[in-house]
Amino acid sequence: MLASGILNETGKSMLEVARAGAGAIVTKSLGIAERSGHPNPCIAEIECGLLNAMGLPNPGVKAYADDIKEAKAGGVPVFGSAIGGSPEEIAEVAVALSAAGVDAVELNLSCPHAKGYGVEIGSSPEKVREVCGGVKSMIDIPVFAKLTPNTSSIASLASAAEEGGADGIVAINTLKGMTICPELKMPVLSNRIGGLSGPAIRSVGVRCVFEIFEAVNIPVIGVGGISTARDALEYIMAGAQAVQIGTAIRSQGTAVFADVCVGLSDFMSENGYKSVSDMVGVAHVADT
Ligand SMILES: Cc1cc2nc3c(=O)[nH]c(=O)nc-3n(C[C@H](O)[C@H](O)[C@H](O)COP(=O)(O)O)c2cc1C
């Protein structure tokens, strides 16, 4: 799957990713009203990944409806990513996404760099339960909660999402980070703090999925630092039924989706697996 926030600015870019072999597309995170995001610099390249503080720029959910329609022409499921400053606002966005024709909603409860729009709600199990319950009472399509690793227990957040009625979990969003320019004696990002993505966070994401898999009975989608089939296999064996890819597109282009799929097929035939679901969570067997 294409992760939220990368190459999903327009219907055309999402269609391109679908045609390149992604099994599903997640839109950029959308709110009720247009947001301009943070001023530049809002991305810094560091060893093993990217630090971004985009600040959730988006045109507002209604203005994006035609892009959703265009993305759906790719023939794969489209997940609409919802943000909001309150449980009510998030539910309103989810309703608008559902009306725009998305196949599922992903609640972004985990952005580390947009004050009031992410972790303030997403690091409290009570609020996560409330948001998921509110959204579920308003729409009929599946609802996924995307959770933050910037917490002492992501498994408790996942359990709260499940109690609220979420149909699945997406883990992880970016890790809080900062980079400083020594000559300028100041943080590089205008927002100072950003979210770290890419290979640097893969082992954190795999650990989070492993813990969530043991805490809930709903499907988990793994994301964070995946650029090869072996990376995807780590998440699948930790318990993910599907995976998302974002940062790797920067270095590998959209070919990364087909490459990961081919690598997974090769691994499965070499190791006697008939389907991806035969591999989900198998790392836990060795654990008992
Ligand atoms: C530039 C950029 C923008 C992002 N924007 C969003 C966003 O709008 N909503 C969201 O839920 N996640 C967003 N993310 C987080 C990704 O969806 C993903 O959870 C994270 O980058 C880890 O995956 P990766 O290492 O494959 O990129 C963004 C990540 C990057 C690098």
The ligand as an SDF file (V2000), in Angstrom:
LIG
                    3D

 31 33  0  0  0  0  0  0  0  0999 V2000
    6.9480   13.7570    3.7150 C   0  0  0  0  0  0  0  0  0  0  0  0
    6.0670   12.9000    4.5610 C   0  0  0  0  0  0  0  0  0  0  0  0
    4.7330   13.2740    4.7710 C   0  0  0  0  0  0  0  0  0  0  0  0
    3.8940   12.4910    5.5500 C   0  0  0  0  0  0  0  0  0  0  0  0
    2.5950   12.8640    5.7260 N   0  0  0  0  0  0  0  0  0  0  0  0
    1.7430   12.0590    6.4100 C   0  0  0  0  0  0  0  0  0  0  0  0
    0.3580   12.3790    6.4880 C   0  0  0  0  0  0  0  0  0  0  0  0
   -0.1210   13.3720    5.9400 O   0  0  0  0  0  0  0  0  0  0  0  0
   -0.4370   11.5260    7.1980 N   0  0  0  0  0  0  0  0  0  0  0  0
    0.0230   10.3940    7.8210 C   0  0  0  0  0  0  0  0  0  0  0  0
   -0.7500    9.6510    8.4310 O   0  0  0  0  0  0  0  0  0  0  0  0
    1.3430   10.0620    7.7360 N   0  0  0  0  0  0  0  0  0  0  0  0
    2.1960   10.8600    7.0520 C   0  0  0  0  0  0  0  0  0  0  0  0
    3.5200   10.5130    6.9470 N   0  0  0  0  0  0  0  0  0  0  0  0
    3.9890    9.2850    7.6140 C   0  0  0  0  0  0  0  0  0  0  0  0
    3.9780    8.0800    6.6670 C   0  0  0  0  0  0  0  0  0  0  0  0
    2.6820    7.7800    6.2060 O   0  0  0  0  0  0  0  0  0  0  0  0
    4.5810    6.8280    7.3520 C   0  0  0  0  0  0  0  0  0  0  0  0
    3.7900    6.4860    8.4750 O   0  0  0  0  0  0  0  0  0  0  0  0
    6.0140    7.0600    7.8030 C   0  0  0  0  0  0  0  0  0  0  0  0
    6.7200    7.8960    6.9060 O   0  0  0  0  0  0  0  0  0  0  0  0
    6.7840    5.7450    7.9400 C   0  0  0  0  0  0  0  0  0  0  0  0
    6.8260    5.0440    6.7310 O   0  0  0  0  0  0  0  0  0  0  0  0
    8.0650    5.1480    5.6770 P   0  0  0  0  0  0  0  0  0  0  0  0
    9.3270    4.9440    6.4800 O   0  0  0  0  0  0  0  0  0  0  0  0
    7.8070    4.0770    4.6700 O   0  0  0  0  0  0  0  0  0  0  0  0
    8.0000    6.5280    5.1040 O   0  0  0  0  0  0  0  0  0  0  0  0
    4.3940   11.2960    6.1740 C   0  0  0  0  0  0  0  0  0  0  0  0
    5.7210   10.9230    5.9620 C   0  0  0  0  0  0  0  0  0  0  0  0
    6.5600   11.7020    5.1660 C   0  0  0  0  0  0  0  0  0  0  0  0
    7.9890   11.2640    4.9420 C   0  0  0  0  0  0  0  0  0  0  0  0
  1  2  1  0
  2  3  1  0
  2 30  2  0
  3  4  2  0
  4  5  1  0
  4 28  1  0
  5  6  2  0
  6  7  1  0
  6 13  1  0
  7  8  2  0
  7  9  1  0
  9 10  1  0
 10 11  2  0
 10 12  1  0
 12 13  2  0
 13 14  1  0
 14 15  1  0
 14 28  1  0
 15 16  1  0
 16 17  1  0
 16 18  1  0
 18 19  1  0
 18 20  1  0
 20 21  1  0
 20 22  1  0
 22 23  1  0
 23 24  1  0
 24 25  2  0
 24 26  1  0
 24 27  1  0
 28 29  2  0
 29 30  1  0
 30 31  1  0
M  END
$$$$
